[in-house]
């Protein structure tokens, strides 16, 4: 029983957190945010999920700006700081 609880509360969230870190390093921010969310209260997963979401918004803004979609870029950048 203890082993199951240990696995459920520590091992599984740790796996999701590690996967999220790799995704974030590879600039796959949306996927990283989802994995951090699955890690729940493991370490700083909640804060890292928010950070990954903001990083995705910023990346979307940069992409939109490079395409000349300035309104869309501005909306993304505002969401990052808002």
JOTA-V121114 format. One record per helix or strand of 3 or more residues. SS is the DSSP state (hx for helix, st for strand). FROM is the first residue (numbers start at 0). LEN is the number of residues. If there is no record, write none. Layout:
ss->(SS	SS)
from->(FROM	FROM)
len->(LEN	LEN)
This chain:
ss->(hx	hx	hx	hx)
from->(1	28	44	69)
len->(24	11	22	12)
